């Protein structure tokens, strides 16, 4: 009982304290930089890759089936030198049967099974940047805060990473300012295992992704 009385007195004392002065406003800041440079990317064949008809007997039963590699030409034309990177967004997000940022989905069959995946690789050796004699690829998984050491190895473009190019081997400073870029990309496609698909009707592959220029 004594403890209770002490507790009640303490509560009463808190209630009788003068109210604290709380801020009744909060600031919102909207920042950004509008730059004069702009870039326009374009893909050969308007970005369309068509494998035609594939017989189900050509699919592996328990493992994925790799389709023939396809090549795509990419050009990025800017109205002046500008630092930028590339990123790709999957317009069929959630349909890839392999969980990785470099794999994009081919949609679903009539039973909502995942049809397959594809990836898109950039090869610095097949990339031409302005008048630069050799091009090196670099990548950031931190939104541009840090960059991978630039080298000549092929790079799969990711949905969560930034991919760029520089004229300096071994650089970790990120992409160089570029005005004109052209590259030959390699598309690799894998169909899900036959046992995981509904083959009672036609399965329409429906991959779609958006290649984005990210200004740095």
C-alpha positions as CSV (number, residue, x, y, z in Angstrom):
1,X,0.0,0.0,0.0
2,X,2.8,2.4,0.8
3,X,4.5,1.7,-2.5
4,X,1.2,2.4,-4.3
5,X,0.8,5.7,-2.5
6,X,4.3,6.8,-3.4
7,X,3.7,5.8,-7.0
8,X,0.5,7.8,-7.1
9,X,2.1,10.9,-5.7
10,X,4.9,10.6,-8.2
11,X,2.4,10.5,-11.1
12,X,0.5,13.4,-9.7
13,X,3.7,15.4,-9.6
14,X,4.4,14.6,-13.3
15,X,0.9,15.7,-14.3
16,X,1.3,19.0,-12.6
17,X,4.6,19.8,-14.4
18,X,4.4,22.7,-16.9
19,X,4.1,21.4,-20.5
20,X,7.3,21.2,-22.5
21,X,7.7,23.4,-25.6
22,X,7.5,21.1,-28.6
23,X,8.4,22.3,-32.1
24,X,5.2,22.8,-34.2
25,X,7.0,23.0,-37.6
26,X,9.2,20.7,-39.7
27,X,11.3,21.6,-42.7
28,X,11.2,19.8,-46.1
29,X,14.1,20.2,-48.5
30,X,13.9,19.1,-52.2
31,X,17.3,19.0,-53.9
32,X,18.6,18.2,-57.3
33,X,20.7,19.5,-60.2
34,X,19.4,20.1,-63.7
35,X,22.2,19.6,-66.1
36,X,22.5,20.8,-69.7
37,X,23.7,17.4,-71.0
38,X,21.3,14.7,-72.1
39,X,21.9,11.2,-73.6
40,X,19.7,9.0,-75.8
41,X,20.2,5.2,-75.8
42,X,19.1,3.0,-78.6
43,X,19.2,-0.8,-79.3
44,X,19.5,-2.5,-82.7
45,X,16.3,-4.1,-84.1
46,X,14.4,-1.7,-81.7
47,X,15.5,-3.9,-78.9
48,X,13.5,-7.0,-80.1
49,X,15.0,-10.5,-79.8
50,X,12.9,-13.3,-81.2
51,X,13.8,-16.9,-80.8
52,X,10.9,-18.1,-82.9
53,X,9.2,-21.4,-82.1
54,X,11.0,-23.9,-79.8
55,X,9.8,-27.5,-79.7
56,X,9.2,-28.9,-76.2
57,X,11.2,-32.0,-77.0
58,X,14.3,-29.8,-77.2
59,X,13.9,-28.7,-73.6
60,X,15.8,-30.5,-70.8
61,X,13.5,-32.3,-68.4
62,X,15.1,-31.5,-65.0
63,X,17.5,-28.7,-65.8
64,X,17.4,-25.4,-67.6
65,X,17.8,-25.2,-71.3
66,X,20.3,-22.6,-72.7
67,X,19.2,-21.0,-76.0
68,X,21.7,-19.8,-78.6
69,X,23.4,-16.6,-77.6
70,X,22.1,-13.4,-79.3
71,X,23.9,-10.1,-80.0
72,X,22.4,-6.6,-79.7
73,X,24.0,-3.3,-80.7
74,X,23.8,-0.4,-78.2
75,X,24.5,3.2,-78.9
76,X,24.3,6.1,-76.4
77,X,24.6,9.5,-78.0
78,X,24.9,12.6,-75.7
79,X,24.9,16.3,-76.7
80,X,28.2,16.7,-74.8
81,X,30.6,14.8,-72.6
82,X,28.8,13.6,-69.4
83,X,29.4,11.1,-66.6
84,X,26.8,8.5,-66.5
85,X,26.2,4.8,-65.8
86,X,23.7,2.2,-67.0
87,X,21.1,0.3,-65.1
88,X,18.4,-2.1,-66.2
89,X,14.9,-2.5,-64.8
90,X,12.9,-5.7,-65.2
91,X,9.4,-5.0,-66.5
92,X,8.5,-8.6,-65.6
93,X,9.8,-8.4,-62.1
94,X,9.1,-11.6,-60.1
95,X,9.0,-14.0,-63.0
96,X,12.7,-15.0,-63.0
97,X,13.2,-18.5,-61.6
98,X,16.8,-17.6,-60.6
99,X,17.2,-15.1,-57.8
100,X,19.9,-12.7,-58.9
101,X,20.0,-9.1,-59.9
102,X,21.6,-10.0,-63.3
103,X,18.7,-12.3,-64.3
104,X,15.5,-11.0,-65.8
105,X,12.3,-12.9,-66.1
106,X,10.5,-14.2,-69.2
107,X,7.0,-14.0,-67.7
108,X,4.7,-16.8,-66.7
109,X,3.0,-19.7,-68.5
110,X,-0.8,-20.4,-68.3
111,X,-0.3,-22.1,-64.9
112,X,1.7,-19.2,-63.4
113,X,5.0,-21.1,-63.7
114,X,8.1,-19.0,-64.3
115,X,9.2,-19.5,-67.9
116,X,12.9,-18.7,-67.6
117,X,15.5,-16.0,-67.4
118,X,17.9,-13.9,-69.5
119,X,21.0,-11.8,-68.8
120,X,22.7,-9.0,-70.8
121,X,26.5,-8.8,-70.8
122,X,28.6,-5.8,-71.8
123,X,32.2,-6.5,-73.1
124,X,34.6,-3.5,-72.8
125,X,36.6,-5.1,-75.7
126,X,33.5,-4.6,-77.9
127,X,32.8,-1.1,-76.7
128,X,33.9,2.1,-78.4
129,X,33.9,5.4,-76.5
130,X,34.6,8.6,-78.4
131,X,38.3,8.5,-79.5
132,X,39.5,6.3,-76.6
133,X,41.8,3.5,-77.8
134,X,40.8,1.1,-74.9
135,X,37.7,1.0,-72.8
136,X,37.5,-0.4,-69.2
137,X,34.3,-1.4,-67.4
138,X,33.5,-0.4,-63.8
139,X,30.6,-1.2,-61.5
140,X,29.1,0.2,-58.3
141,X,26.8,-1.7,-55.9
142,X,26.6,1.4,-53.6
143,X,24.7,3.8,-55.8
144,X,27.9,5.4,-57.0
145,X,29.6,5.9,-53.6
146,X,32.3,3.4,-54.5
147,X,33.4,1.8,-57.8
148,X,35.0,-1.5,-58.7
149,X,38.5,-1.5,-60.1
150,X,38.1,-0.8,-63.8
151,X,39.1,-3.7,-66.1
152,X,38.5,-5.3,-69.5
153,X,36.3,-8.2,-68.3
154,X,32.7,-8.7,-69.5
155,X,30.1,-7.4,-67.1
156,X,26.4,-8.5,-66.7
157,X,24.2,-5.5,-66.2
158,X,22.3,-5.6,-62.9
159,X,19.0,-4.2,-61.7
160,X,20.6,-2.9,-58.5
161,X,24.1,-1.9,-59.7
162,X,25.4,0.9,-61.8
163,X,27.6,0.0,-64.8
164,X,29.9,2.5,-66.4
165,X,33.0,2.9,-68.6
166,X,36.3,4.7,-68.3
167,X,39.5,5.2,-70.2
168,X,41.7,4.5,-67.2
169,X,42.8,0.9,-66.3
170,X,42.6,0.1,-62.6
171,X,40.7,3.3,-61.8
172,X,38.2,3.3,-58.9
173,X,37.0,6.8,-59.6
174,X,34.0,5.7,-61.6
175,X,33.0,6.4,-65.2
176,X,34.7,8.9,-67.4
177,X,32.7,11.7,-69.1
178,X,31.5,10.2,-72.4
179,X,29.7,11.8,-75.4
180,X,29.3,8.8,-77.8
181,X,29.3,5.1,-76.9
182,X,28.7,2.0,-79.0
183,X,28.8,-1.5,-77.8
184,X,27.8,-5.1,-78.8
185,X,25.9,-6.8,-76.0
186,X,25.5,-10.5,-75.5
187,X,22.1,-11.9,-74.5
188,X,22.0,-15.2,-72.7
189,X,18.6,-17.0,-72.3
190,X,17.8,-20.0,-70.2
191,X,14.4,-21.7,-70.2
192,X,13.1,-23.3,-67.0
193,X,13.3,-27.1,-66.6
194,X,10.6,-28.8,-68.7
195,X,9.1,-30.5,-65.6
196,X,8.4,-27.1,-64.1
197,X,6.3,-25.8,-67.1
198,X,2.8,-26.3,-68.3
199,X,3.2,-27.6,-71.8
200,X,-0.5,-28.3,-72.4
201,X,-0.7,-25.1,-74.5
202,X,1.7,-22.7,-76.2
203,X,4.1,-20.8,-73.8
204,X,4.7,-17.3,-74.9
205,X,8.1,-15.9,-73.8
206,X,7.4,-12.3,-72.7
207,X,10.7,-10.8,-71.4
208,X,10.8,-7.0,-71.2
209,X,13.3,-4.7,-69.5
210,X,14.2,-1.0,-69.6
211,X,17.8,0.2,-70.0
212,X,18.3,3.4,-68.1
213,X,20.9,6.1,-68.3
214,X,21.8,7.4,-64.8
215,X,23.5,10.7,-64.7
216,X,26.3,11.0,-62.1
